[in-house]
Amino acid sequence: MKRKIIEIDEEKCNGCGLCIPNCPEGAIQIIDGKARLISDLFCDGLGACIGSCPVDAIKIIEREAEPYDEKKTMENIIKKGPNTIKAHLKHLYEHGEAEYLKQALEVLKENNIEIDLSEIFETPCCPGMKIVDRREEEIESSEKTEIKSQLRQWPIQLHLTNPHAPYFKKADLLVAADCTAYSYGNFHFDFLKGKSLIIACPKLDQGIDRYIEKISQIIDEGEINTITVVIMEVPCCMGLVKIVEEGAKKSKRKVPIKRVIISIKGKIIEESWL
């Protein structure tokens, strides 16, 4: 079957092993000084190991692979003790993998293994999954006024955009995570005004390799001046920055890239040139 799975660039990998603690499933081992994917069956394709790699040697691809097997994975995990079991369950919970989580708990029950699940299910550590209710807060607002859209093109979703489109020619490019325009109140005037726009979600969109290729084409074909990447503070959003950086590396032009991070409360918490 064709599914998402990690791929390790052997040339980039320095064998540091930092990816291994973030893969409780046991899909990765250091062999002959390099990180290796030892079994398709153990890799769930969620990419928890990616953020810990200091040399960007790991990425998620889509290829023919054996189906991920949660029950076989749990047999492997149980041998490593309760802390590894908890890490795996937390991993599944934070990524919303309800079916895999159900299967994992069934295996624990079959093996008469009791685990304290309260810390796993009550406080997910990923801000992207954590429920935030701000309805009782006093949110600063102004009188209702007509706000004119600064959008000057269509389409805007990266899958749909054409690298040869005239609106990319010598443009300042804004690459925005889907959630940013809903979170930041003055998105149109502070970020979009005067720029050509691309939107994408690095967590939910498919075809990341195609995204990298498109960014590269847009930079070269459009002779892009600058790129501003606006993302949310949640960890998964950092993937959009990596997509743009990889696309820029593949392009012939050298383009300044600015990163802006928005908090879930709609405030700018970081602006920096990369």
GUPADREN-934944 format. One record per residue (C-alpha): residue number from 1; residue in one letter; x, y, z. Coordinates in pm, 1 decimal. Layout:
<node><num>NUM</num><residuo>a</residuo><u>X</u><v>Y</v><w>Z</w></node>
...
END
This chain:
<node><num>1</num><residuo>m</residuo><u>0.0</u><v>0.0</v><w>0.0</w></node>
<node><num>2</num><residuo>k</residuo><u>106.8</u><v>360.6</v><w>-54.2</w></node>
<node><num>3</num><residuo>r</residuo><u>130.5</u><v>561.0</v><w>268.0</w></node>
<node><num>4</num><residuo>k</residuo><u>330.2</u><v>825.0</v><w>455.1</w></node>
<node><num>5</num><residuo>i</residuo><u>654.2</u><v>704.3</v><w>610.0</w></node>
<node><num>6</num><residuo>i</residuo><u>984.5</u><v>860.3</v><w>712.0</w></node>
<node><num>7</num><residuo>e</residuo><u>1290.2</u><v>870.7</v><w>486.9</w></node>
<node><num>8</num><residuo>i</residuo><u>1642.7</u><v>921.5</v><w>623.9</w></node>
<node><num>9</num><residuo>d</residuo><u>1905.5</u><v>1094.5</v><w>410.4</w></node>
<node><num>10</num><residuo>e</residuo><u>2212.6</u><v>881.9</v><w>475.3</w></node>
<node><num>11</num><residuo>e</residuo><u>2453.2</u><v>1149.8</v><w>351.5</w></node>
<node><num>12</num><residuo>k</residuo><u>2314.9</u><v>1414.4</v><w>588.2</w></node>
<node><num>13</num><residuo>c</residuo><u>2277.5</u><v>1183.0</v><w>890.6</w></node>
<node><num>14</num><residuo>n</residuo><u>2564.7</u><v>1218.3</v><w>1138.1</w></node>
<node><num>15</num><residuo>g</residuo><u>2457.2</u><v>928.7</v><w>1359.6</w></node>
<node><num>16</num><residuo>c</residuo><u>2390.6</u><v>1150.1</v><w>1664.5</w></node>
<node><num>17</num><residuo>g</residuo><u>2090.9</u><v>937.5</v><w>1770.0</w></node>
<node><num>18</num><residuo>l</residuo><u>1875.2</u><v>1231.4</v><w>1882.7</w></node>
<node><num>19</num><residuo>c</residuo><u>1586.6</u><v>1095.4</v><w>1676.1</w></node>
<node><num>20</num><residuo>i</residuo><u>1570.8</u><v>767.7</v><w>1867.0</w></node>
<node><num>21</num><residuo>p</residuo><u>1417.7</u><v>891.6</v><w>2197.0</w></node>
<node><num>22</num><residuo>n</residuo><u>1138.5</u><v>1057.1</v><w>1995.2</w></node>
<node><num>23</num><residuo>c</residuo><u>1056.7</u><v>727.0</v><w>1824.2</w></node>
<node><num>24</num><residuo>p</residuo><u>924.3</u><v>507.3</v><w>2106.8</w></node>
<node><num>25</num><residuo>e</residuo><u>782.1</u><v>278.1</v><w>1839.8</w></node>
<node><num>26</num><residuo>g</residuo><u>1138.3</u><v>152.3</v><w>1780.5</w></node>
<node><num>27</num><residuo>a</residuo><u>1133.1</u><v>211.8</v><w>1405.8</w></node>
<node><num>28</num><residuo>i</residuo><u>1478.7</u><v>374.2</v><w>1409.1</w></node>
<node><num>29</num><residuo>q</residuo><u>1812.8</u><v>235.4</v><w>1521.2</w></node>
<node><num>30</num><residuo>i</residuo><u>2171.9</u><v>350.7</v><w>1480.9</w></node>
<node><num>31</num><residuo>i</residuo><u>2346.3</u><v>95.0</v><w>1260.5</w></node>
<node><num>32</num><residuo>d</residuo><u>2698.3</u><v>141.7</v><w>1122.1</w></node>
<node><num>33</num><residuo>g</residuo><u>2700.1</u><v>498.8</v><w>1248.3</w></node>
<node><num>34</num><residuo>k</residuo><u>2378.7</u><v>604.7</v><w>1072.6</w></node>
<node><num>35</num><residuo>a</residuo><u>2011.2</u><v>622.6</v><w>1170.8</w></node>
<node><num>36</num><residuo>r</residuo><u>1817.9</u><v>351.2</v><w>987.7</w></node>
<node><num>37</num><residuo>l</residuo><u>1448.2</u><v>275.3</v><w>947.6</w></node>
<node><num>38</num><residuo>i</residuo><u>1450.1</u><v>-89.0</v><w>1053.8</w></node>
<node><num>39</num><residuo>s</residuo><u>1089.5</u><v>-178.5</v><w>973.4</w></node>
<node><num>40</num><residuo>d</residuo><u>799.8</u><v>-22.6</v><w>783.2</w></node>
<node><num>41</num><residuo>l</residuo><u>567.7</u><v>-199.3</v><w>1028.0</w></node>
<node><num>42</num><residuo>f</residuo><u>687.2</u><v>16.8</v><w>1318.7</w></node>
<node><num>43</num><residuo>c</residuo><u>686.3</u><v>358.3</v><w>1146.5</w></node>
<node><num>44</num><residuo>d</residuo><u>351.2</u><v>536.8</v><w>1180.1</w></node>
<node><num>45</num><residuo>g</residuo><u>453.8</u><v>819.8</v><w>946.7</w></node>
<node><num>46</num><residuo>l</residuo><u>361.8</u><v>1092.7</v><w>1197.6</w></node>
<node><num>47</num><residuo>g</residuo><u>717.0</u><v>1228.4</v><w>1206.7</w></node>
<node><num>48</num><residuo>a</residuo><u>782.8</u><v>1277.4</v><w>1578.5</w></node>
<node><num>49</num><residuo>c</residuo><u>1152.6</u><v>1217.0</v><w>1505.7</w></node>
<node><num>50</num><residuo>i</residuo><u>1185.4</u><v>1501.1</v><w>1252.5</w></node>
<node><num>51</num><residuo>g</residuo><u>1205.8</u><v>1795.2</v><w>1492.4</w></node>
<node><num>52</num><residuo>s</residuo><u>1491.6</u><v>1639.0</v><w>1689.4</w></node>
<node><num>53</num><residuo>c</residuo><u>1721.3</u><v>1596.1</v><w>1388.5</w></node>
<node><num>54</num><residuo>p</residuo><u>1984.5</u><v>1875.3</v><w>1394.7</w></node>
<node><num>55</num><residuo>v</residuo><u>2088.3</u><v>1821.3</v><w>1031.6</w></node>
<node><num>56</num><residuo>d</residuo><u>1741.0</u><v>1788.8</v><w>869.0</w></node>
<node><num>57</num><residuo>a</residuo><u>1818.6</u><v>1433.0</v><w>757.4</w></node>
<node><num>58</num><residuo>i</residuo><u>1464.0</u><v>1303.1</v><w>814.5</w></node>
<node><num>59</num><residuo>k</residuo><u>1151.7</u><v>1383.6</v><w>614.9</w></node>
<node><num>60</num><residuo>i</residuo><u>810.9</u><v>1231.1</v><w>552.4</w></node>
<node><num>61</num><residuo>i</residuo><u>748.8</u><v>1089.0</v><w>207.3</w></node>
<node><num>62</num><residuo>e</residuo><u>471.2</u><v>885.8</v><w>49.2</w></node>
<node><num>63</num><residuo>r</residuo><u>572.2</u><v>549.2</v><w>-94.4</w></node>
<node><num>64</num><residuo>e</residuo><u>477.3</u><v>184.6</v><w>-115.7</w></node>
<node><num>65</num><residuo>a</residuo><u>524.8</u><v>43.7</v><w>235.2</w></node>
<node><num>66</num><residuo>e</residuo><u>391.9</u><v>-231.4</v><w>456.2</w></node>
<node><num>67</num><residuo>p</residuo><u>90.1</u><v>-110.4</v><w>655.9</w></node>
<node><num>68</num><residuo>y</residuo><u>174.8</u><v>23.7</v><w>1000.5</w></node>
<node><num>69</num><residuo>d</residuo><u>88.5</u><v>-241.5</v><w>1260.4</w></node>
<node><num>70</num><residuo>e</residuo><u>-1.6</u><v>-98.1</v><w>1601.6</w></node>
<node><num>71</num><residuo>k</residuo><u>-24.9</u><v>-437.4</v><w>1770.7</w></node>
<node><num>72</num><residuo>k</residuo><u>321.2</u><v>-547.0</v><w>1653.5</w></node>
<node><num>73</num><residuo>t</residuo><u>453.9</u><v>-206.7</v><w>1756.6</w></node>
<node><num>74</num><residuo>m</residuo><u>307.4</u><v>-246.6</v><w>2104.5</w></node>
<node><num>75</num><residuo>e</residuo><u>472.8</u><v>-587.8</v><w>2141.4</w></node>
<node><num>76</num><residuo>n</residuo><u>801.7</u><v>-410.5</v><w>2071.9</w></node>
<node><num>77</num><residuo>i</residuo><u>724.2</u><v>-119.2</v><w>2305.3</w></node>
<node><num>78</num><residuo>i</residuo><u>610.7</u><v>-328.2</v><w>2603.6</w></node>
<node><num>79</num><residuo>k</residuo><u>960.3</u><v>-478.4</v><w>2629.5</w></node>
<node><num>80</num><residuo>k</residuo><u>1102.4</u><v>-129.3</v><w>2688.8</w></node>
<node><num>81</num><residuo>g</residuo><u>902.5</u><v>-58.8</v><w>3004.1</w></node>
<node><num>82</num><residuo>p</residuo><u>632.1</u><v>181.3</v><w>3130.2</w></node>
<node><num>83</num><residuo>n</residuo><u>804.2</u><v>509.1</v><w>3036.4</w></node>
<node><num>84</num><residuo>t</residuo><u>832.0</u><v>405.4</v><w>2671.7</w></node>
<node><num>85</num><residuo>i</residuo><u>471.3</u><v>284.6</v><w>2675.6</w></node>
<node><num>86</num><residuo>k</residuo><u>357.7</u><v>623.2</v><w>2809.5</w></node>
<node><num>87</num><residuo>a</residuo><u>565.4</u><v>808.6</v><w>2549.1</w></node>
<node><num>88</num><residuo>h</residuo><u>404.0</u><v>606.7</v><w>2270.7</w></node>
<node><num>89</num><residuo>l</residuo><u>48.1</u><v>654.1</v><w>2400.3</w></node>
<node><num>90</num><residuo>k</residuo><u>109.1</u><v>1027.1</v><w>2440.2</w></node>
<node><num>91</num><residuo>h</residuo><u>242.6</u><v>1041.3</v><w>2084.5</w></node>
<node><num>92</num><residuo>l</residuo><u>-73.0</u><v>880.1</v><w>1948.5</w></node>
<node><num>93</num><residuo>y</residuo><u>-299.6</u><v>1101.7</v><w>2161.5</w></node>
<node><num>94</num><residuo>e</residuo><u>-133.3</u><v>1426.9</v><w>2058.2</w></node>
<node><num>95</num><residuo>h</residuo><u>-165.3</u><v>1336.2</v><w>1689.7</w></node>
<node><num>96</num><residuo>g</residuo><u>-532.6</u><v>1245.8</v><w>1720.7</w></node>
<node><num>97</num><residuo>e</residuo><u>-475.7</u><v>880.9</v><w>1624.2</w></node>
<node><num>98</num><residuo>a</residuo><u>-780.4</u><v>747.6</v><w>1809.9</w></node>
<node><num>99</num><residuo>e</residuo><u>-794.2</u><v>408.8</v><w>1635.2</w></node>
<node><num>100</num><residuo>y</residuo><u>-425.8</u><v>331.1</v><w>1696.5</w></node>
<node><num>101</num><residuo>l</residuo><u>-465.0</u><v>444.7</v><w>2057.2</w></node>
<node><num>102</num><residuo>k</residuo><u>-760.8</u><v>210.3</v><w>2102.8</w></node>
<node><num>103</num><residuo>q</residuo><u>-557.1</u><v>-80.6</v><w>1963.5</w></node>
<node><num>104</num><residuo>a</residuo><u>-263.6</u><v>3.7</v><w>2192.1</w></node>
<node><num>105</num><residuo>l</residuo><u>-485.0</u><v>3.8</v><w>2501.7</w></node>
<node><num>106</num><residuo>e</residuo><u>-634.9</u><v>-330.0</v><w>2396.0</w></node>
<node><num>107</num><residuo>v</residuo><u>-285.6</u><v>-482.7</v><w>2380.7</w></node>
<node><num>108</num><residuo>l</residuo><u>-206.8</u><v>-350.8</v><w>2728.9</w></node>
<node><num>109</num><residuo>k</residuo><u>-529.4</u><v>-501.5</v><w>2859.5</w></node>
<node><num>110</num><residuo>e</residuo><u>-456.0</u><v>-837.3</v><w>2695.0</w></node>
<node><num>111</num><residuo>n</residuo><u>-115.4</u><v>-840.7</v><w>2866.2</w></node>
<node><num>112</num><residuo>n</residuo><u>-254.4</u><v>-729.8</v><w>3206.2</w></node>
<node><num>113</num><residuo>i</residuo><u>-38.6</u><v>-414.9</v><w>3203.7</w></node>
<node><num>114</num><residuo>e</residuo><u>-171.4</u><v>-117.4</v><w>3400.3</w></node>
<node><num>115</num><residuo>i</residuo><u>-49.8</u><v>231.8</v><w>3312.2</w></node>
<node><num>116</num><residuo>d</residuo><u>-147.9</u><v>562.0</v><w>3478.0</w></node>
<node><num>117</num><residuo>l</residuo><u>-309.4</u><v>741.6</v><w>3185.2</w></node>
<node><num>118</num><residuo>s</residuo><u>-422.4</u><v>1058.8</v><w>3366.2</w></node>
<node><num>119</num><residuo>e</residuo><u>-115.8</u><v>1265.4</v><w>3277.5</w></node>
<node><num>120</num><residuo>i</residuo><u>-141.1</u><v>1157.7</v><w>2914.5</w></node>
<node><num>121</num><residuo>f</residuo><u>-506.8</u><v>1231.9</v><w>2851.5</w></node>
<node><num>122</num><residuo>e</residuo><u>-563.4</u><v>1536.2</v><w>3073.2</w></node>
<node><num>123</num><residuo>t</residuo><u>-283.1</u><v>1764.3</v><w>2956.1</w></node>
<node><num>124</num><residuo>p</residuo><u>-169.6</u><v>1717.1</v><w>2598.6</w></node>
<node><num>125</num><residuo>c</residuo><u>162.3</u><v>1901.6</v><w>2563.9</w></node>
<node><num>126</num><residuo>c</residuo><u>120.3</u><v>1996.5</v><w>2199.9</w></node>
<node><num>127</num><residuo>p</residuo><u>-34.3</u><v>2348.2</v><w>2178.0</w></node>
<node><num>128</num><residuo>g</residuo><u>-181.8</u><v>2253.7</v><w>1843.6</w></node>
<node><num>129</num><residuo>m</residuo><u>-405.8</u><v>1992.8</v><w>2007.8</w></node>
<node><num>130</num><residuo>k</residuo><u>-475.4</u><v>2163.7</v><w>2339.9</w></node>
<node><num>131</num><residuo>i</residuo><u>-826.4</u><v>2305.6</v><w>2377.8</w></node>
<node><num>132</num><residuo>v</residuo><u>-827.2</u><v>2678.5</v><w>2451.5</w></node>
<node><num>133</num><residuo>d</residuo><u>-1151.3</u><v>2855.7</v><w>2547.1</w></node>
<node><num>134</num><residuo>r</residuo><u>-1117.4</u><v>3238.4</v><w>2558.2</w></node>
<node><num>135</num><residuo>r</residuo><u>-1486.8</u><v>3329.0</v><w>2552.8</w></node>
<node><num>136</num><residuo>e</residuo><u>-1475.5</u><v>3478.7</v><w>2902.6</w></node>
<node><num>137</num><residuo>e</residuo><u>-1176.8</u><v>3703.1</v><w>2824.7</w></node>
<node><num>138</num><residuo>e</residuo><u>-1217.2</u><v>4070.4</v><w>2745.5</w></node>
<node><num>139</num><residuo>i</residuo><u>-1093.4</u><v>4097.4</v><w>2387.2</w></node>
<node><num>140</num><residuo>e</residuo><u>-999.7</u><v>4444.8</v><w>2271.9</w></node>
<node><num>141</num><residuo>s</residuo><u>-1211.1</u><v>4559.5</v><w>1980.0</w></node>
<node><num>142</num><residuo>s</residuo><u>-1297.0</u><v>4872.7</v><w>1786.9</w></node>
<node><num>143</num><residuo>e</residuo><u>-1616.6</u><v>4997.7</v><w>1628.9</w></node>
<node><num>144</num><residuo>k</residuo><u>-1728.2</u><v>4808.3</v><w>1321.7</w></node>
<node><num>145</num><residuo>t</residuo><u>-1568.1</u><v>4951.7</v><w>1007.9</w></node>
<node><num>146</num><residuo>e</residuo><u>-1541.1</u><v>4830.5</v><w>652.9</w></node>
<node><num>147</num><residuo>i</residuo><u>-1203.3</u><v>4662.8</v><w>605.5</w></node>
<node><num>148</num><residuo>k</residuo><u>-1096.9</u><v>4633.1</v><w>243.7</w></node>
<node><num>149</num><residuo>s</residuo><u>-932.2</u><v>4308.7</v><w>137.6</w></node>
<node><num>150</num><residuo>q</residuo><u>-569.0</u><v>4334.7</v><w>29.3</w></node>
<node><num>151</num><residuo>l</residuo><u>-588.9</u><v>4008.7</v><w>-169.3</w></node>
<node><num>152</num><residuo>r</residuo><u>-483.7</u><v>4073.7</v><w>-529.2</w></node>
<node><num>153</num><residuo>q</residuo><u>-486.5</u><v>3724.2</v><w>-683.4</w></node>
<node><num>154</num><residuo>w</residuo><u>-652.7</u><v>3383.6</v><w>-707.1</w></node>
<node><num>155</num><residuo>p</residuo><u>-594.6</u><v>3096.9</v><w>-633.0</w></node>
<node><num>156</num><residuo>i</residuo><u>-398.5</u><v>3115.6</v><w>-308.7</w></node>
<node><num>157</num><residuo>q</residuo><u>-369.9</u><v>2751.5</v><w>-192.8</w></node>
<node><num>158</num><residuo>l</residuo><u>-23.1</u><v>2619.3</v><w>-274.8</w></node>
<node><num>159</num><residuo>h</residuo><u>-156.4</u><v>2302.4</v><w>-441.0</w></node>
<node><num>160</num><residuo>l</residuo><u>-357.8</u><v>2516.7</v><w>-684.5</w></node>
<node><num>161</num><residuo>t</residuo><u>-112.0</u><v>2794.8</v><w>-763.7</w></node>
<node><num>162</num><residuo>n</residuo><u>72.0</u><v>2813.1</v><w>-1096.0</w></node>
<node><num>163</num><residuo>p</residuo><u>442.6</u><v>2903.2</v><w>-1064.8</w></node>
<node><num>164</num><residuo>h</residuo><u>414.4</u><v>3089.5</v><w>-1396.8</w></node>
<node><num>165</num><residuo>a</residuo><u>125.4</u><v>3311.4</v><w>-1279.8</w></node>
<node><num>166</num><residuo>p</residuo><u>187.7</u><v>3681.3</v><w>-1358.5</w></node>
<node><num>167</num><residuo>y</residuo><u>114.3</u><v>3792.8</v><w>-1001.9</w></node>
<node><num>168</num><residuo>f</residuo><u>435.4</u><v>3621.9</v><w>-883.5</w></node>
<node><num>169</num><residuo>k</residuo><u>655.0</u><v>3827.5</v><w>-1119.9</w></node>
<node><num>170</num><residuo>k</residuo><u>911.8</u><v>4022.2</v><w>-912.7</w></node>
<node><num>171</num><residuo>a</residuo><u>675.6</u><v>3995.0</v><w>-613.7</w></node>
<node><num>172</num><residuo>d</residuo><u>726.7</u><v>4003.3</v><w>-241.3</w></node>
<node><num>173</num><residuo>l</residuo><u>584.3</u><v>3665.7</v><w>-147.3</w></node>
<node><num>174</num><residuo>l</residuo><u>378.9</u><v>3591.8</v><w>165.1</w></node>
<node><num>175</num><residuo>v</residuo><u>363.0</u><v>3222.7</v><w>262.8</w></node>
<node><num>176</num><residuo>a</residuo><u>107.2</u><v>3187.4</v><w>541.8</w></node>
<node><num>177</num><residuo>a</residuo><u>-7.8</u><v>2891.0</v><w>748.1</w></node>
<node><num>178</num><residuo>d</residuo><u>-384.5</u><v>2845.2</v><w>709.9</w></node>
<node><num>179</num><residuo>c</residuo><u>-467.2</u><v>2943.7</v><w>1069.3</w></node>
<node><num>180</num><residuo>t</residuo><u>-274.6</u><v>3272.6</v><w>1079.5</w></node>
<node><num>181</num><residuo>a</residuo><u>-530.6</u><v>3492.0</v><w>904.9</w></node>
<node><num>182</num><residuo>y</residuo><u>-797.6</u><v>3379.7</v><w>1154.1</w></node>
<node><num>183</num><residuo>s</residuo><u>-571.2</u><v>3435.1</v><w>1453.9</w></node>
<node><num>184</num><residuo>y</residuo><u>-413.9</u><v>3771.6</v><w>1370.3</w></node>
<node><num>185</num><residuo>g</residuo><u>-673.9</u><v>4047.4</v><w>1345.0</w></node>
<node><num>186</num><residuo>n</residuo><u>-485.5</u><v>4285.6</v><w>1116.4</w></node>
<node><num>187</num><residuo>f</residuo><u>-349.2</u><v>4017.7</v><w>883.8</w></node>
<node><num>188</num><residuo>h</residuo><u>-443.2</u><v>4198.0</v><w>560.1</w></node>
<node><num>189</num><residuo>f</residuo><u>-272.3</u><v>4528.8</v><w>636.2</w></node>
<node><num>190</num><residuo>d</residuo><u>25.0</u><v>4407.8</v><w>841.2</w></node>
<node><num>191</num><residuo>f</residuo><u>121.3</u><v>4111.4</v><w>621.7</w></node>
<node><num>192</num><residuo>l</residuo><u>-76.6</u><v>4079.8</v><w>297.7</w></node>
<node><num>193</num><residuo>k</residuo><u>-77.1</u><v>4437.8</v><w>165.9</w></node>
<node><num>194</num><residuo>g</residuo><u>143.1</u><v>4465.8</v><w>-142.7</w></node>
<node><num>195</num><residuo>k</residuo><u>234.8</u><v>4095.6</v><w>-148.0</w></node>
<node><num>196</num><residuo>s</residuo><u>140.2</u><v>3785.9</v><w>-343.9</w></node>
<node><num>197</num><residuo>l</residuo><u>-4.0</u><v>3514.3</v><w>-121.7</w></node>
<node><num>198</num><residuo>i</residuo><u>33.7</u><v>3138.8</v><w>-78.2</w></node>
<node><num>199</num><residuo>i</residuo><u>-139.0</u><v>2945.3</v><w>200.3</w></node>
<node><num>200</num><residuo>a</residuo><u>-67.8</u><v>2591.2</v><w>319.8</w></node>
<node><num>201</num><residuo>c</residuo><u>-86.9</u><v>2362.4</v><w>622.7</w></node>
<node><num>202</num><residuo>p</residuo><u>227.8</u><v>2154.7</v><w>683.6</w></node>
<node><num>203</num><residuo>k</residuo><u>42.0</u><v>1916.6</v><w>918.5</w></node>
<node><num>204</num><residuo>l</residuo><u>-271.3</u><v>1833.1</v><w>719.0</w></node>
<node><num>205</num><residuo>d</residuo><u>-176.2</u><v>1894.0</v><w>354.3</w></node>
<node><num>206</num><residuo>q</residuo><u>-36.7</u><v>1611.0</v><w>143.4</w></node>
<node><num>207</num><residuo>g</residuo><u>239.6</u><v>1626.2</v><w>-116.0</w></node>
<node><num>208</num><residuo>i</residuo><u>508.0</u><v>1811.4</v><w>82.2</w></node>
<node><num>209</num><residuo>d</residuo><u>776.4</u><v>1723.6</v><w>-175.8</w></node>
<node><num>210</num><residuo>r</residuo><u>560.2</u><v>1885.3</v><w>-442.6</w></node>
<node><num>211</num><residuo>y</residuo><u>526.4</u><v>2192.5</v><w>-220.0</w></node>
<node><num>212</num><residuo>i</residuo><u>905.3</u><v>2224.0</v><w>-199.4</w></node>
<node><num>213</num><residuo>e</residuo><u>934.6</u><v>2192.0</v><w>-576.2</w></node>
<node><num>214</num><residuo>k</residuo><u>664.2</u><v>2455.9</v><w>-632.8</w></node>
<node><num>215</num><residuo>i</residuo><u>827.2</u><v>2704.1</v><w>-396.3</w></node>
<node><num>216</num><residuo>s</residuo><u>1153.4</u><v>2658.3</v><w>-586.6</w></node>
<node><num>217</num><residuo>q</residuo><u>978.7</u><v>2714.9</v><w>-919.8</w></node>
<node><num>218</num><residuo>i</residuo><u>792.5</u><v>3022.3</v><w>-795.8</w></node>
<node><num>219</num><residuo>i</residuo><u>1117.2</u><v>3177.9</v><w>-669.5</w></node>
<node><num>220</num><residuo>d</residuo><u>1294.6</u><v>3123.3</v><w>-1002.3</w></node>
<node><num>221</num><residuo>e</residuo><u>1009.2</u><v>3176.7</v><w>-1247.4</w></node>
<node><num>222</num><residuo>g</residuo><u>869.3</u><v>3476.2</v><w>-1062.4</w></node>
<node><num>223</num><residuo>e</residuo><u>1208.7</u><v>3627.9</v><w>-974.1</w></node>
<node><num>224</num><residuo>i</residuo><u>1077.8</u><v>3670.4</v><w>-620.6</w></node>
<node><num>225</num><residuo>n</residuo><u>1223.0</u><v>3962.5</v><w>-420.2</w></node>
<node><num>226</num><residuo>t</residuo><u>1153.7</u><v>3854.2</v><w>-61.2</w></node>
<node><num>227</num><residuo>i</residuo><u>959.4</u><v>3583.8</v><w>123.3</w></node>
<node><num>228</num><residuo>t</residuo><u>771.6</u><v>3633.7</v><w>449.4</w></node>
<node><num>229</num><residuo>v</residuo><u>660.1</u><v>3312.8</v><w>620.9</w></node>
<node><num>230</num><residuo>v</residuo><u>384.8</u><v>3363.2</v><w>879.7</w></node>
<node><num>231</num><residuo>i</residuo><u>315.8</u><v>3068.2</v><w>1108.0</w></node>
<node><num>232</num><residuo>m</residuo><u>145.0</u><v>2987.5</v><w>1436.8</w></node>
<node><num>233</num><residuo>e</residuo><u>340.9</u><v>2912.4</v><w>1754.7</w></node>
<node><num>234</num><residuo>v</residuo><u>235.5</u><v>2544.5</v><w>1751.5</w></node>
<node><num>235</num><residuo>p</residuo><u>520.3</u><v>2300.6</v><w>1671.6</w></node>
<node><num>236</num><residuo>c</residuo><u>366.6</u><v>2151.9</v><w>1357.4</w></node>
<node><num>237</num><residuo>c</residuo><u>365.1</u><v>2495.7</v><w>1192.1</w></node>
<node><num>238</num><residuo>m</residuo><u>746.2</u><v>2500.4</v><w>1183.3</w></node>
<node><num>239</num><residuo>g</residuo><u>717.2</u><v>2253.1</v><w>898.1</w></node>
<node><num>240</num><residuo>l</residuo><u>606.8</u><v>2537.9</v><w>670.9</w></node>
<node><num>241</num><residuo>v</residuo><u>931.7</u><v>2723.2</v><w>738.7</w></node>
<node><num>242</num><residuo>k</residuo><u>1127.5</u><v>2409.5</v><w>647.3</w></node>
<node><num>243</num><residuo>i</residuo><u>928.9</u><v>2371.5</v><w>323.5</w></node>
<node><num>244</num><residuo>v</residuo><u>1015.2</u><v>2728.8</v><w>221.7</w></node>
<node><num>245</num><residuo>e</residuo><u>1380.2</u><v>2689.4</v><w>322.4</w></node>
<node><num>246</num><residuo>e</residuo><u>1412.8</u><v>2364.8</v><w>125.6</w></node>
<node><num>247</num><residuo>g</residuo><u>1244.5</u><v>2525.6</v><w>-176.5</w></node>
<node><num>248</num><residuo>a</residuo><u>1481.3</u><v>2822.0</v><w>-153.7</w></node>
<node><num>249</num><residuo>k</residuo><u>1783.3</u><v>2586.9</v><w>-138.5</w></node>
<node><num>250</num><residuo>k</residuo><u>1672.7</u><v>2419.0</v><w>-461.4</w></node>
<node><num>251</num><residuo>s</residuo><u>1619.9</u><v>2749.0</v><w>-645.6</w></node>
<node><num>252</num><residuo>k</residuo><u>1884.9</u><v>2937.0</v><w>-841.8</w></node>
<node><num>253</num><residuo>r</residuo><u>1803.4</u><v>3272.0</v><w>-681.1</w></node>
<node><num>254</num><residuo>k</residuo><u>1903.1</u><v>3378.0</v><w>-331.5</w></node>
<node><num>255</num><residuo>v</residuo><u>1597.6</u><v>3525.8</v><w>-160.0</w></node>
<node><num>256</num><residuo>p</residuo><u>1578.5</u><v>3684.1</v><w>190.2</w></node>
<node><num>257</num><residuo>i</residuo><u>1334.5</u><v>3492.0</v><w>410.9</w></node>
<node><num>258</num><residuo>k</residuo><u>1158.5</u><v>3645.8</v><w>711.0</w></node>
<node><num>259</num><residuo>r</residuo><u>980.0</u><v>3433.0</v><w>972.8</w></node>
<node><num>260</num><residuo>v</residuo><u>690.2</u><v>3570.2</v><w>1177.8</w></node>
<node><num>261</num><residuo>i</residuo><u>536.6</u><v>3363.8</v><w>1458.9</w></node>
<node><num>262</num><residuo>i</residuo><u>182.4</u><v>3433.8</v><w>1582.3</w></node>
<node><num>263</num><residuo>s</residuo><u>57.9</u><v>3319.8</v><w>1923.8</w></node>
<node><num>264</num><residuo>i</residuo><u>-273.6</u><v>3139.0</v><w>1964.7</w></node>
<node><num>265</num><residuo>k</residuo><u>-395.1</u><v>3463.0</v><w>2125.2</w></node>
<node><num>266</num><residuo>g</residuo><u>-329.1</u><v>3648.2</v><w>1801.3</w></node>
<node><num>267</num><residuo>k</residuo><u>-11.9</u><v>3837.8</v><w>1894.4</w></node>
<node><num>268</num><residuo>i</residuo><u>321.1</u><v>3857.0</v><w>1712.5</w></node>
<node><num>269</num><residuo>i</residuo><u>572.6</u><v>3681.3</v><w>1936.5</w></node>
<node><num>270</num><residuo>e</residuo><u>870.9</u><v>3667.7</v><w>1701.8</w></node>
<node><num>271</num><residuo>e</residuo><u>997.9</u><v>3831.3</v><w>1382.4</w></node>
<node><num>272</num><residuo>s</residuo><u>1335.7</u><v>3730.6</v><w>1244.3</w></node>
<node><num>273</num><residuo>w</residuo><u>1526.6</u><v>3703.8</v><w>917.6</w></node>
<node><num>274</num><residuo>l</residuo><u>1656.8</u><v>3351.8</v><w>852.9</w></node>
END
